[in-house]
C-alpha cells in the first residue's frame, strides 16, 4: 500500500479500511491459492473452496473429472457437514456433485425431472444450448432422491418409481414433533447448510445426543450411497 505523505486521520482510516476489505474479499474467493476460475474478489460473493469438480458423464449417472488434473476450481464453500470428509474423499465429491446439480437446475425454470426427459436427450456432438447438461443434472438429482428414499427401481423406465418419502426420524404418536424425512435431512445439510441441531429444532425436536446421533448416521449412510451411485466408492478414505 502506497500512502501519500500528507493524509488526514480520517482519510488514512478510510484507505486502510478499503485495503482490508479488498484483502478479505480476495481471501474469501481463494485468490492466489492454486489455479482455476473464480469470480472477481467481492465480500458479496459466497466464500469458496478450491476443489476438483466431477460431473455426470454423458449417458450414465457416473461422474467424470471436469477440473484439469493438478489444478483446482473455485466453488462455493462446502456445507459444514462435509468437513468430516477429506477434500478428495469420494463421499464428499459425490455430495458436492449432487449439490452442484441442484444449484444449476435451480437457475433454470421448468426443469423436467422425468425419466422420459433423460431418454429423449439431445444427440451427441450437437449443441443444444445446455439442454443435455440440464438433463444429466436432473437425472443425477432424480437418481439420488430415489436411492435415499429407497424407492423401487424400474428397468423399463430406467428410473426409480416415485413413492412415499422415507422417514429417518419419526415422533411418537401424539407428539408435537414432526417427522424428518431423508430429503429434509439431506437437503437441509447440503443445500441450506444447516446444522443437525437446527434441523431438529425446525421440526420441533429438542436437541439431544440420541436424536443427533440418529440423524448423523442417516446422513452419513445417504452420502455413502450417493458415492456408490456416482461410482466414487473407490475414492472413499477409511482412515
Beta strands, then each sheet from edge to edge (+ up, - down):
strand 1: 48-51
strand 2: 54-56
strand 3: 63-65
strand 4: 73-76
strand 5: 152-154
strand 6: 159-161
strand 7: 167-169
strand 8: 180-181
sheet 1: 1+ 4-
sheet 2: 2+ 3-
sheet 3: 5+ 6-
sheet 4: 7+ 8-
end
